[in-house]
């Protein structure tokens, strides 16, 4: 899709919802379409858990900044929290 200014991939997830709004999307939807849904809904994080049937789109809800989310993900990577999950943080 490449309709984003920045994309960073991590092998982790957010702890619980981390205060972010969340929207499930079935995994059988092609990933470029999942990116489009995230962009259209103004969600900045796409999580693919290691198990399950859904991607989880997570968005800034006015309580967390992009930098806070990125720092949270980096802390989770360092602690190997859900290290089999994959996520991408976007700036659209």
Rosetta blueprint (number, residue, H / E / L):
1 X L
2 X L
3 X L
4 X L
5 X L
6 X E
7 X E
8 X E
9 X E
10 X E
11 X L
12 X L
13 X L
14 X L
15 X L
16 X L
17 X L
18 X L
19 X L
20 X L
21 X E
22 X E
23 X E
24 X E
25 X E
26 X E
27 X L
28 X L
29 X L
30 X L
31 X H
32 X H
33 X H
34 X H
35 X H
36 X H
37 X H
38 X H
39 X H
40 X H
41 X H
42 X L
43 X L
44 X L
45 X E
46 X E
47 X E
48 X E
49 X L
50 X L
51 X L
52 X L
53 X L
54 X E
55 X E
56 X E
57 X E
58 X E
59 X E
60 X L
61 X L
62 X L
63 X L
64 X L
65 X L
66 X H
67 X H
68 X H
69 X H
70 X H
71 X H
72 X H
73 X H
74 X H
75 X H
76 X H
77 X H
78 X H
79 X L
80 X L
81 X L
82 X L
83 X L
84 X L
85 X L
86 X E
87 X E
88 X E
89 X E
90 X E
91 X E
92 X L
